[in-house]
Amino acid sequence: MLAIALTRCFVYTFPPLVESLESKKPMTAVKFTVSAAVFASVLATASIAQAEIYKYVDPVTGAVEYTNQPKKGATRLSTGETLSEIPTGNRPARAKGSAAEPRAVKVSANSGTNENAGKTDASVDASTQRTRDGTRKQVLSDELSIEEKALADARLGLNNGKPLPMADESVGSPKYIDRVKQLEKSVRHHERNIAALKQELANLRL
């Protein structure tokens, strides 16, 4: 459907080029340059209409990034997917009282959600756009729930700055102090993630 629309747009927008191709007559360099520039603009508009959100999970750090720029290893969050099919990049839970490895939620600067959320391009059906925005909201809400639980676990382990010592620790020992610092760092990390996800949800005007 999109290919047909682009073909018709090409024919009606660039009659000099079409006539030249049919008559096998060379076009002037100026005419061809202008036509190519306009055609590139049409393609760019069509690309925006078909934009999707991609989710990338760093295989080393587990950091999560949402962006509209496709990259190797990223998963497209299309409306045909269910949440169970979308990888979250979560790591197995660790022993109670130990600092869980941070799971960064990075909101890409070029994700476009701030500017394009809720906006419907002329070539995109309104119902389709609402479905896409609904999928974004559902994914972000799911990530928010995970982060809120992780924050609660981290605070529980921290125990107001006085966690119970492990079997190989004693209160005030270097190992104990280091673990307290890691727990405090984990709490701050999850608090930042929650703030970022809530901001993204607020940007979705559904």
Backbone torsions as a table, in degrees:
resi	resn	phi	psi	omega
1	MET	NA	-46.3	179.8
2	LEU	-65.1	-39.0	-179.7
3	ALA	-64.0	-40.1	179.3
4	ILE	-64.5	-43.0	-178.9
5	ALA	-63.2	-40.4	179.6
6	LEU	-67.3	-38.1	179.1
7	THR	-62.6	-45.7	178.9
8	ARG	-63.6	-40.4	179.4
9	CYS	-62.5	-38.9	-179.8
10	PHE	-63.9	-43.4	-176.8
11	VAL	-65.1	-46.1	-176.3
12	TYR	-77.9	-24.2	-177.3
13	THR	-87.1	-31.9	-175.5
14	PHE	-122.4	60.3	179.4
15	PRO	-58.1	-35.4	178.5
16	PRO	-60.0	-40.1	-178.9
17	LEU	-68.5	-42.2	-179.7
18	VAL	-63.4	-45.8	-179.8
19	GLU	-61.6	-37.5	-179.7
20	SER	-65.7	-40.3	179.8
21	LEU	-65.6	-41.2	-178.1
22	GLU	-68.6	-38.9	-177.8
23	SER	-89.4	-4.0	-179.5
24	LYS	59.8	28.4	176.8
25	LYS	-97.1	139.7	-179.1
26	PRO	-70.0	140.1	174.3
27	MET	-87.5	157.2	175.9
28	THR	-73.0	156.5	-178.5
29	ALA	-62.5	-36.5	-177.9
30	VAL	-65.9	-48.3	-179.2
31	LYS	-60.8	-42.9	-177.2
32	PHE	-68.1	-38.0	179.5
33	THR	-63.2	-45.0	179.7
34	VAL	-63.9	-45.3	-178.9
35	SER	-62.6	-41.7	-179.9
36	ALA	-63.4	-38.9	-179.8
37	ALA	-65.4	-42.9	-180.0
38	VAL	-66.8	-40.3	-179.8
39	PHE	-64.5	-37.0	176.9
40	ALA	-62.9	-36.5	178.0
41	SER	-64.3	-40.0	178.7
42	VAL	-63.7	-42.5	178.9
43	LEU	-63.4	-38.5	179.2
44	ALA	-63.5	-40.7	178.7
45	THR	-63.4	-41.2	179.6
46	ALA	-65.4	-35.5	179.6
47	SER	-65.7	-39.8	178.9
48	ILE	-61.8	-39.7	-178.2
49	ALA	-63.7	-28.2	-177.0
50	GLN	-99.1	11.3	-175.6
51	ALA	-59.8	143.5	177.9
52	GLU	-130.5	163.6	174.7
53	ILE	-95.6	135.6	178.4
54	TYR	-113.9	143.6	177.6
55	LYS	-115.0	123.0	-179.7
56	TYR	-117.8	127.9	177.8
57	VAL	-111.4	116.7	179.4
58	ASP	-62.6	122.4	-176.5
59	PRO	-67.0	-17.6	-178.2
60	VAL	-95.2	-52.8	-175.4
61	THR	-93.7	-18.4	-176.5
62	GLY	80.1	6.9	-179.8
63	ALA	-64.1	138.0	-178.5
64	VAL	-106.6	132.5	179.6
65	GLU	-130.0	132.2	174.3
66	TYR	-106.5	128.8	-177.9
67	THR	-153.6	160.9	174.6
68	ASN	-98.6	8.4	178.2
69	GLN	-101.5	113.3	-180.0
70	PRO	-62.9	138.8	178.4
71	LYS	-144.5	160.5	-177.2
72	LYS	-60.0	129.0	178.8
73	GLY	89.3	-4.6	-179.0
74	ALA	-83.2	154.4	178.7
75	THR	-112.5	127.2	178.7
76	ARG	-76.9	128.1	179.1
77	LEU	-89.4	74.1	-179.5
78	SER	-82.3	162.8	-176.4
79	THR	-69.6	-13.7	-179.1
80	GLY	-84.4	-8.1	-178.5
81	GLU	-91.0	153.3	172.9
82	THR	-105.3	164.5	-177.7
83	LEU	-60.1	-32.6	-178.3
84	SER	-68.0	-17.6	-179.7
85	GLU	-93.3	-6.1	-176.7
86	ILE	-99.9	115.7	-179.5
87	PRO	-66.3	139.2	-178.8
88	THR	-101.8	-15.1	179.0
89	GLY	75.9	17.1	-179.2
90	ASN	-73.9	150.5	179.0
91	ARG	-104.9	157.4	178.6
92	PRO	-58.7	145.5	-178.8
93	ALA	-67.0	144.9	179.2
94	ARG	-97.8	176.5	-178.7
95	ALA	-62.1	144.7	-179.2
96	LYS	-60.3	133.8	179.0
97	GLY	95.6	-10.1	177.3
98	SER	-99.7	153.9	-176.6
99	ALA	-76.3	121.6	177.8
100	ALA	-71.1	147.2	179.7
101	GLU	-66.6	130.6	-176.5
102	PRO	-57.1	142.4	176.7
103	ARG	-122.7	93.1	-173.0
104	ALA	-71.2	138.4	173.2
105	VAL	-111.1	104.2	-176.5
106	LYS	-101.8	126.5	176.5
107	VAL	-97.9	110.2	-175.5
108	SER	-64.2	142.1	-178.9
109	ALA	-66.6	-25.7	-179.1
110	ASN	-103.9	22.8	-179.4
111	SER	-66.3	-26.8	176.4
112	GLY	80.4	0.6	-177.0
113	THR	-70.2	-30.5	-178.6
114	ASN	-67.0	-36.6	-174.9
115	GLU	-95.8	-32.3	-171.4
116	ASN	-105.7	-8.1	-178.2
117	ALA	-61.3	127.4	176.0
118	GLY	84.4	-10.7	-179.6
119	LYS	-86.6	140.3	-177.6
120	THR	-114.1	119.1	176.5
121	ASP	-69.1	152.1	-176.0
122	ALA	-59.5	-30.0	-177.1
123	SER	-91.6	1.5	179.3
124	VAL	-109.6	128.0	179.4
125	ASP	-61.7	139.4	-177.1
126	ALA	-59.6	-39.9	179.8
127	SER	-64.8	-39.9	178.2
128	THR	-63.9	-42.0	179.9
129	GLN	-63.5	-40.6	178.8
130	ARG	-64.2	-37.3	178.3
131	THR	-64.7	-42.5	178.7
132	ARG	-63.0	-45.5	179.4
133	ASP	-64.2	-35.7	177.5
134	GLY	-64.3	-38.0	177.8
135	THR	-64.7	-43.3	177.9
136	ARG	-58.6	-45.5	-178.1
137	LYS	-63.1	-41.1	-178.5
138	GLN	-64.8	-42.9	-179.9
139	VAL	-64.5	-46.0	-179.9
140	LEU	-64.2	-38.6	178.7
141	SER	-64.7	-38.8	178.8
142	ASP	-65.0	-42.9	177.9
143	GLU	-64.4	-37.4	179.5
144	LEU	-62.9	-41.9	179.0
145	SER	-62.0	-40.6	179.2
146	ILE	-63.6	-44.4	-179.1
147	GLU	-66.7	-38.0	179.4
148	GLU	-64.6	-38.5	177.5
149	LYS	-67.9	-40.8	179.1
150	ALA	-63.4	-38.1	178.4
151	LEU	-65.5	-42.7	179.2
152	ALA	-61.6	-41.4	179.1
153	ASP	-65.6	-40.7	-179.5
154	ALA	-65.6	-41.3	178.5
155	ARG	-66.4	-37.4	178.4
156	LEU	-63.9	-42.5	178.8
157	GLY	-66.9	-35.4	-179.7
158	LEU	-69.4	-33.5	175.9
159	ASN	53.2	52.4	178.6
160	ASN	57.5	36.4	177.4
161	GLY	84.3	2.0	-179.3
162	LYS	-131.6	65.6	-179.5
163	PRO	-67.0	152.9	177.5
164	LEU	-67.2	136.2	-179.3
165	PRO	-67.0	145.8	176.1
166	MET	-75.6	174.7	-176.8
167	ALA	-60.4	-34.3	-177.7
168	ASP	-99.9	19.9	-179.0
169	GLU	-124.1	164.8	169.1
170	SER	-139.2	148.2	-178.0
171	VAL	-57.5	126.2	179.5
172	GLY	93.0	-7.6	179.0
173	SER	-73.4	155.8	-179.6
174	PRO	-54.6	-40.4	-179.7
175	LYS	-66.4	-38.9	178.9
176	TYR	-65.7	-45.9	-179.6
177	ILE	-62.1	-40.7	179.5
178	ASP	-63.7	-39.4	179.7
179	ARG	-67.5	-36.8	177.1
180	VAL	-62.1	-42.1	179.0
181	LYS	-63.4	-40.6	179.1
182	GLN	-65.5	-38.4	177.8
183	LEU	-66.2	-41.3	178.0
184	GLU	-63.8	-40.0	177.8
185	LYS	-64.3	-39.9	179.4
186	SER	-64.1	-40.9	178.8
187	VAL	-61.6	-47.0	179.8
188	ARG	-62.8	-39.2	-179.3
189	HIS	-61.8	-47.6	-179.5
190	HIS	-68.0	-33.0	176.8
191	GLU	-63.5	-40.4	177.6
192	ARG	-66.6	-41.8	178.7
193	ASN	-60.2	-43.9	-179.6
194	ILE	-63.3	-42.0	179.1
195	ALA	-62.6	-41.1	-179.6
196	ALA	-66.4	-42.6	-179.5
197	LEU	-67.3	-39.7	178.3
198	LYS	-64.4	-36.0	178.1
199	GLN	-65.8	-42.1	178.5
200	GLU	-64.1	-39.6	178.1
201	LEU	-64.8	-36.9	178.7
202	ALA	-67.0	-28.0	-179.5
203	ASN	-76.0	-16.9	178.7
204	LEU	-83.2	108.6	-178.4
205	ARG	-92.1	86.1	-178.6
206	LEU	-102.1	NA	NA
